[in-house]
Amino acid sequence: MQVDGVVNDWPNRWRHPDVYMDRGGPFAPESFIGGDELKEFIHSEDCKILVVGAGGLGCELLKNLALMGFKSIDVIDMDTIDVSNLNRQFLFRYKDVGKSKAEVAAEFIMKRVPGCVVTPYFGKIQDKDEEYYSQFAIIICGLDSVEARRWMNATVLSMYDEDDPSTLKPIVDGGTEGFKGQSRVIIPKSTACYECSLDMQTKPVTFPICTIANTPRMPEHCIQYASILLWPKEYPTTKIDGDDPDHINWLFNEASKRAEEYGIRGVTRTLTMGVVKNIIPAIASTNAIVAAATANEAFKLATSCAATVNNYMMYVGDEGLYTYTFPLEKKADCPVCGTESVKLAIPATWKLHELMESLLERQGTQMKKPSLACGDRSLYMQGPPPLEAATRPNLEKLVSELVKEGDTVVVTDSGLPISLTLVIHFE
């Protein structure tokens, strides 16, 4: 019902979610107070929700939140709609290809759920500052990027001031990988944060180079043969672009020749793109299940009608149906929420560039462009260019020449709002 441009709720519109807000249940904490005031809060701008990501998970989340009665939602996404999205990202249509995911998703939700106001932002999460993120009651992440999750996690946790309860912004994070998924609740300084679980991330599948070169047995071997061995010879100065159709076509043709030579079936253009871009197929049912669990946690956080998950739920659907919930523990040496330094033992023969390489490969750090400093001395800086040039000679020096046993080295990364403190020990 709409009066003077304002949508009024019709009788029994929210009767299903209202059941959980009218009265307490067996899982409600003692502090729970139900009633009209709580229901009005859910529908108001005081309960503003941010959804980060408007892809497969984000579409499901926006739909769930709007149908739960949340009326003030923001969504942020930097991607545009591709035709390959349409099989599972149901807020989009063929006519929307090339448009902003956030803008199209917001328009669709507002059209289908009258009274729900969805404000889109087409751009990067890094474009927004703390003032922007501080306006939300709950932040829900439906991202497909580890780097974006780390940035979001570090930014929200850095906003928290123990003396100011209004700065506490819970994060509900959902993620999927094929038939597997997870949903978790992050309460700043109380539960493990995303950085605490970095060493749990699935490593990309790699194949031995000898297998790729000499004894290929799978279509993936043929594709990697074309991308790793043939491409550098044919185009030594050009990096493969997984989004360039010409590059993908060349790799597909070469991989097909290799597969035919060894009697291997299954090389397709789609698989070629998947191997080159390390794409794990997205499953619509997994998105729906994980998004439902994630939205459910947001509803519990907003209403206190039941205790939230403590604090990590994993879902496995590739062999039957399996879920498991466990309390992921905080890491004392977490660079975001921890209070201790990371003790790192390295060979005394290591040069600084070897230490740098270990930080790139180490599962618990996963730095992209690390800069290192010891006290007021810069060991190596990625930028600005004059400082990088001045510190570059240190890369060939022994670490033991630059720091002493037990010295503290601070590692920063331009792509992440965190710093990692290492205490160096020599073996």
C-alpha positions as CSV (number, residue, x, y, z in Angstrom):
1,M,0.0,0.0,0.0
2,Q,1.5,3.3,-1.1
3,V,0.3,6.7,0.3
4,D,2.0,10.0,-0.9
5,G,4.9,8.0,-2.3
6,V,5.5,6.2,1.0
7,V,5.0,2.4,1.1
8,N,3.0,1.3,4.1
9,D,3.1,-2.3,5.2
10,W,-0.1,-4.2,4.6
11,P,-1.6,-6.4,7.3
12,N,0.5,-9.6,8.1
13,R,3.2,-8.6,5.6
14,W,5.9,-9.6,8.0
15,R,4.1,-12.3,9.9
16,H,6.8,-14.9,9.4
17,P,9.8,-12.9,10.8
18,D,7.5,-11.3,13.4
19,V,7.1,-14.6,15.1
20,Y,10.7,-14.4,16.2
21,M,10.4,-10.8,17.4
22,D,7.1,-11.0,19.2
23,R,8.2,-13.3,21.9
24,G,11.3,-15.2,23.2
25,G,11.9,-18.8,22.4
26,P,14.0,-21.6,23.8
27,F,17.1,-20.3,22.1
28,A,16.6,-16.6,23.0
29,P,19.0,-15.1,25.6
30,E,17.6,-13.8,28.8
31,S,18.2,-10.2,27.7
32,F,15.8,-10.6,24.7
33,I,12.9,-8.1,24.6
34,G,10.4,-8.6,21.8
35,G,7.6,-6.5,20.7
36,D,6.7,-3.6,18.4
37,E,9.8,-1.6,19.2
38,L,12.1,-4.3,18.0
39,K,10.1,-4.7,14.8
40,E,10.2,-1.0,14.1
41,F,14.0,-1.1,14.7
42,I,14.4,-3.8,12.0
43,H,12.4,-1.7,9.5
44,S,14.2,1.6,10.3
45,E,17.4,3.3,9.1
46,D,18.9,2.6,12.6
47,C,19.3,-1.0,11.4
48,K,21.2,-0.2,8.2
49,I,22.9,-3.2,6.6
50,L,25.8,-3.2,4.2
51,V,26.2,-6.0,1.7
52,V,29.7,-6.2,0.2
53,G,29.5,-8.0,-3.2
54,A,26.5,-8.4,-5.5
55,G,27.5,-11.6,-7.3
56,G,26.2,-15.1,-6.7
57,L,26.2,-14.8,-3.0
58,G,25.3,-11.1,-2.9
59,C,22.1,-11.6,-5.0
60,E,20.9,-14.3,-2.6
61,L,21.8,-12.1,0.4
62,L,19.9,-9.0,-0.9
63,K,16.8,-11.1,-1.6
64,N,16.9,-12.8,1.8
65,L,17.5,-9.5,3.7
66,A,14.7,-7.6,1.9
67,L,12.2,-10.4,2.5
68,M,13.2,-10.6,6.2
69,G,12.1,-7.0,6.6
70,F,15.3,-5.0,6.5
71,K,14.4,-1.8,4.7
72,S,17.7,0.1,4.7
73,I,20.4,-1.7,2.7
74,D,23.5,-0.6,0.9
75,V,25.4,-2.7,-1.6
76,I,28.8,-2.2,-3.0
77,D,30.4,-4.0,-5.9
78,M,33.0,-3.0,-8.5
79,D,32.0,-5.6,-11.2
80,T,29.8,-5.4,-14.2
81,I,27.4,-8.1,-15.3
82,D,28.7,-10.8,-17.7
83,V,26.6,-13.2,-19.7
84,S,28.2,-16.1,-17.7
85,N,26.6,-14.7,-14.5
86,L,23.1,-15.2,-15.6
87,N,22.7,-18.9,-14.8
88,R,22.9,-18.2,-11.0
89,Q,22.8,-14.4,-10.3
90,F,19.0,-14.2,-10.7
91,L,18.6,-10.5,-10.2
92,F,20.1,-9.9,-13.6
93,R,18.8,-10.3,-17.1
94,Y,20.4,-10.5,-20.6
95,K,19.5,-6.8,-21.1
96,D,21.7,-6.0,-18.1
97,V,24.9,-7.4,-19.5
98,G,27.7,-4.7,-19.2
99,K,25.9,-2.8,-16.4
100,S,26.9,-2.4,-12.8
101,K,26.0,-5.4,-10.6
102,A,25.3,-3.2,-7.6
103,E,23.0,-0.8,-9.4
104,V,21.0,-3.4,-11.3
105,A,20.6,-5.5,-8.1
106,A,19.4,-2.5,-6.1
107,E,16.9,-1.6,-8.7
108,F,15.6,-5.1,-9.0
109,I,15.1,-5.5,-5.2
110,M,13.4,-2.2,-4.8
111,K,11.0,-3.0,-7.6
112,R,10.1,-6.5,-6.2
113,V,10.1,-5.6,-2.5
114,P,8.2,-2.3,-2.1
115,G,9.4,-0.1,0.8
116,C,12.9,-1.6,0.8
117,V,15.5,1.1,0.0
118,V,18.7,-0.3,-1.5
119,T,21.5,2.2,-2.1
120,P,24.2,0.9,-4.6
121,Y,27.8,1.9,-5.0
122,F,29.6,0.9,-8.2
123,G,33.2,0.9,-7.2
124,K,35.9,-0.5,-4.9
125,I,35.5,-1.0,-1.2
126,Q,38.8,0.9,-0.8
127,D,37.1,4.0,-2.2
128,K,35.1,4.4,1.0
129,D,36.5,5.6,4.3
130,E,35.7,4.8,8.0
131,E,33.0,7.4,8.1
132,Y,31.1,5.5,5.4
133,Y,31.4,2.1,7.1
134,S,30.6,3.4,10.5
135,Q,27.0,4.2,9.5
136,F,26.0,0.5,9.3
137,A,24.8,-1.7,12.1
138,I,26.0,-4.9,10.5
139,I,28.4,-5.6,7.6
140,I,27.8,-8.7,5.5
141,C,30.5,-9.9,3.1
142,G,29.7,-12.0,0.0
143,L,33.1,-11.6,-1.7
144,D,35.1,-14.0,-3.9
145,S,38.5,-12.4,-3.2
146,V,40.8,-13.1,-0.3
147,E,42.4,-9.7,-0.6
148,A,39.1,-7.9,-0.4
149,R,38.0,-9.9,2.6
150,R,41.3,-9.1,4.4
151,W,41.0,-5.4,3.6
152,M,37.4,-5.3,4.8
153,N,38.2,-7.3,8.0
154,A,41.2,-5.1,8.9
155,T,39.3,-1.8,8.2
156,V,36.3,-2.7,10.3
157,L,38.3,-4.0,13.2
158,S,40.5,-0.9,13.2
159,M,37.4,1.2,13.7
160,Y,36.5,-0.4,17.0
161,D,37.1,1.6,20.1
162,E,36.4,-0.3,23.4
163,D,35.3,3.0,25.0
164,D,32.7,3.7,22.4
165,P,30.2,0.8,21.9
166,S,28.8,2.5,18.7
167,T,32.1,1.6,16.9
168,L,31.4,-2.1,17.2
169,K,30.4,-3.4,13.8
170,P,29.8,-7.1,13.5
171,I,30.9,-8.8,10.3
172,V,29.0,-11.8,8.9
173,D,31.1,-13.4,6.2
174,G,29.9,-16.0,3.7
175,G,32.0,-17.8,1.0
176,T,31.5,-20.6,-1.4
177,E,33.9,-22.8,-3.4
178,G,32.1,-25.2,-5.7
179,F,30.0,-27.6,-3.5
180,K,31.6,-26.2,-0.3
181,G,30.9,-23.1,1.7
182,Q,31.2,-21.4,5.0
183,S,29.4,-18.8,7.1
184,R,30.9,-17.1,10.1
185,V,30.4,-14.3,12.6
186,I,33.2,-11.9,13.5
187,I,32.8,-9.7,16.6
188,P,35.7,-7.3,16.8
189,K,38.2,-8.2,19.5
190,S,35.9,-11.0,20.8
191,T,36.0,-13.7,18.2
192,A,38.6,-14.8,15.7
193,C,38.8,-12.4,12.7
194,Y,39.3,-13.3,9.1
195,E,43.1,-12.9,9.3
196,C,43.2,-15.5,12.1
197,S,42.0,-18.1,9.6
198,L,44.2,-17.2,6.7
199,D,46.2,-20.4,6.9
200,M,42.9,-22.3,6.4
201,Q,42.5,-21.0,2.8
202,T,42.6,-23.6,0.0
203,K,45.8,-23.4,-2.0
204,P,45.4,-23.2,-5.8
205,V,45.8,-26.6,-7.5
206,T,49.2,-26.9,-9.2
207,F,50.8,-29.6,-11.3
208,P,54.4,-30.7,-11.5
209,I,56.1,-29.1,-14.5
210,C,57.6,-32.5,-15.5
211,T,54.1,-33.9,-15.8
212,I,52.9,-31.0,-17.8
213,A,55.9,-31.2,-20.2
214,N,56.4,-34.9,-20.6
215,T,53.4,-37.1,-19.4
216,P,50.1,-35.1,-19.6
217,R,47.1,-37.2,-18.4
218,M,44.4,-34.5,-17.9
219,P,43.0,-31.7,-20.0
220,E,44.3,-29.3,-17.3
221,H,47.8,-30.5,-18.1
222,C,47.4,-29.6,-21.7
223,I,46.1,-26.1,-20.9
224,Q,48.9,-25.4,-18.5
225,Y,51.4,-26.7,-21.1
226,A,50.1,-24.0,-23.5
227,S,50.0,-21.3,-20.9
228,I,53.2,-22.0,-19.0
229,L,55.5,-23.4,-21.7
230,L,54.3,-22.3,-25.1
231,W,53.0,-18.8,-24.5
232,P,56.3,-17.4,-23.1
233,K,58.1,-18.7,-26.2
234,E,55.5,-17.3,-28.6
235,Y,54.8,-14.0,-26.8
236,P,57.8,-13.4,-24.4
237,T,56.9,-9.8,-23.7
238,T,53.1,-10.2,-23.2
239,K,51.4,-11.4,-20.1
240,I,48.4,-13.7,-20.5
241,D,45.1,-11.8,-19.9
242,G,42.4,-14.3,-18.9
243,D,39.7,-11.7,-19.9
244,D,41.1,-11.3,-23.5
245,P,39.2,-13.6,-25.9
246,D,42.2,-13.7,-28.3
247,H,44.5,-14.9,-25.6
248,I,42.0,-17.6,-24.5
249,N,41.4,-18.7,-28.1
250,W,45.1,-19.1,-28.7
251,L,45.6,-21.1,-25.5
252,F,42.5,-23.3,-26.3
253,N,43.7,-24.1,-29.8
254,E,47.2,-25.0,-28.6
255,A,45.9,-27.1,-25.7
256,S,43.5,-28.9,-28.1
257,K,46.5,-29.9,-30.3
258,R,48.4,-31.2,-27.3
259,A,45.3,-33.1,-26.1
260,E,44.8,-34.7,-29.5
261,E,48.4,-35.7,-29.6
262,Y,48.1,-37.6,-26.3
263,G,44.5,-38.8,-26.8
264,I,43.1,-36.7,-24.0
265,R,39.5,-35.5,-24.1
266,G,37.8,-32.7,-22.3
267,V,39.7,-29.5,-23.3
268,T,37.1,-26.8,-23.8
269,R,37.2,-23.0,-24.1
270,T,35.4,-22.7,-20.7
271,L,37.9,-25.0,-19.0
272,T,40.7,-23.1,-20.6
273,M,39.5,-19.9,-19.1
274,G,38.9,-21.6,-15.7
275,V,42.4,-22.9,-15.5
276,V,44.1,-19.7,-16.7
277,K,42.0,-17.6,-14.2
278,N,42.0,-20.3,-11.5
279,I,38.2,-20.2,-11.5
280,I,36.3,-22.7,-9.3
281,P,32.8,-23.3,-10.8
282,A,30.0,-21.6,-8.8
283,I,27.1,-23.7,-7.8
284,A,23.7,-22.0,-7.4
285,S,22.5,-24.3,-4.6
286,T,25.6,-23.7,-2.6
287,N,25.1,-20.0,-2.9
288,A,21.5,-20.3,-1.7
289,I,22.4,-22.5,1.3
290,V,25.3,-20.3,2.5
291,A,23.5,-17.0,1.9
292,A,20.5,-18.3,3.9
293,A,22.8,-19.2,6.8
294,T,24.6,-15.8,6.5
295,A,21.4,-13.8,6.4
296,N,20.1,-15.8,9.4
297,E,23.1,-14.8,11.4
298,A,22.5,-11.2,10.5
299,F,18.9,-11.4,11.6
300,K,20.0,-13.0,15.0
301,L,22.6,-10.2,15.5
302,A,20.0,-7.5,14.8
303,T,17.2,-8.9,16.9
304,S,19.0,-11.0,19.6
305,C,16.1,-13.5,19.1
306,A,18.7,-16.4,19.3
307,A,22.4,-16.8,19.9
308,T,24.6,-16.4,16.9
309,V,26.8,-19.2,15.6
310,N,30.0,-19.7,17.6
311,N,31.5,-18.8,15.3
312,Y,32.3,-20.7,12.1
313,M,29.9,-22.9,10.1
314,M,31.2,-25.0,7.3
315,Y,29.1,-26.7,4.6
316,V,30.1,-29.6,2.4
317,G,27.7,-30.8,-0.3
318,D,29.9,-32.7,-2.8
319,E,29.3,-36.1,-1.2
320,G,25.9,-35.9,0.5
321,L,25.1,-33.1,2.9
322,Y,27.3,-32.2,5.8
323,T,27.6,-29.2,8.1
324,Y,29.8,-28.6,11.1
325,T,30.1,-25.7,13.5
326,F,33.1,-25.0,15.6
327,P,34.6,-22.1,17.6
328,L,37.5,-20.8,15.5
329,E,40.1,-19.6,18.0
330,K,41.8,-16.2,17.9
331,K,45.5,-16.2,17.1
332,A,47.6,-14.3,19.6
333,D,50.0,-13.2,16.9
334,C,47.3,-12.2,14.4
335,P,48.4,-8.9,12.8
336,V,44.8,-7.5,12.9
337,C,43.3,-8.6,16.3
338,G,46.3,-10.2,18.1
339,T,48.7,-8.6,20.6
340,E,51.8,-10.7,20.1
341,S,54.5,-10.6,17.5
342,V,55.2,-13.5,15.0
343,K,58.4,-15.4,15.9
344,L,60.1,-16.3,12.6
345,A,63.1,-18.6,12.5
346,I,65.1,-18.4,9.3
347,P,68.4,-19.8,8.0
348,A,71.4,-17.6,8.8
349,T,72.3,-17.9,5.1
350,W,69.1,-16.3,3.9
351,K,69.3,-13.1,1.9
352,L,66.7,-10.4,2.3
353,H,65.0,-11.3,-1.0
354,E,64.6,-14.9,0.3
355,L,62.8,-13.6,3.4
356,M,60.6,-11.5,1.1
357,E,59.8,-14.6,-1.0
358,S,58.9,-16.6,2.1
359,L,56.4,-13.9,3.1
360,L,54.8,-14.2,-0.3
361,E,54.5,-17.9,0.0
362,R,53.8,-18.3,3.7
363,Q,50.1,-19.4,4.1
364,G,49.7,-17.4,7.3
365,T,50.8,-14.0,5.8
366,Q,50.2,-14.1,2.0
367,M,51.7,-10.7,1.4
368,K,51.6,-9.3,-2.2
369,K,54.0,-6.4,-2.1
370,P,55.7,-6.4,1.3
371,S,57.9,-3.5,2.5
372,L,60.2,-4.2,5.5
373,A,61.6,-1.9,8.2
374,C,63.6,-2.4,11.3
375,G,63.2,0.4,13.8
376,D,63.7,3.6,11.9
377,R,65.7,1.9,9.1
378,S,64.0,0.9,5.9
379,L,65.2,-2.5,4.8
380,Y,63.2,-2.6,1.6
381,M,60.4,-0.3,0.4
382,Q,58.1,-1.0,-2.5
383,G,57.7,2.8,-3.1
384,P,58.0,5.6,-3.8
385,P,60.4,4.8,-6.7
386,P,63.4,6.8,-5.2
387,L,63.1,4.9,-1.9
388,E,62.7,1.6,-3.7
389,A,65.8,2.2,-5.7
390,A,67.8,3.2,-2.6
391,T,66.8,0.1,-0.7
392,R,67.0,-2.4,-3.6
393,P,70.7,-3.3,-2.9
394,N,69.6,-4.7,0.5
395,L,67.8,-7.5,-1.3
396,E,71.1,-9.2,-2.0
397,K,72.5,-8.8,1.5
398,L,72.3,-11.4,4.2
399,V,69.4,-10.7,6.6
400,S,72.0,-11.2,9.4
401,E,73.9,-8.2,8.1
402,L,70.8,-6.0,8.3
403,V,69.2,-7.2,11.6
404,K,70.4,-8.8,14.8
405,E,69.1,-11.9,16.6
406,G,65.8,-11.0,18.2
407,D,65.3,-7.8,16.3
408,T,61.8,-6.8,15.3
409,V,61.0,-6.3,11.6
410,V,57.7,-4.6,10.7
411,V,56.2,-5.7,7.4
412,T,53.6,-3.6,5.6
413,D,51.7,-4.1,2.3
414,S,50.3,-1.3,0.3
415,G,47.2,-3.3,-0.5
416,L,46.3,-4.1,3.1
417,P,45.7,-1.7,6.0
418,I,47.7,-3.9,8.4
419,S,51.2,-4.3,9.6
420,L,52.9,-7.6,10.6
421,T,55.5,-7.6,13.3
422,L,58.2,-10.3,13.0
423,V,60.8,-11.2,15.6
424,I,63.7,-12.7,13.7
425,H,65.7,-15.7,14.9
426,F,68.5,-17.3,13.0
427,E,68.9,-21.1,12.7
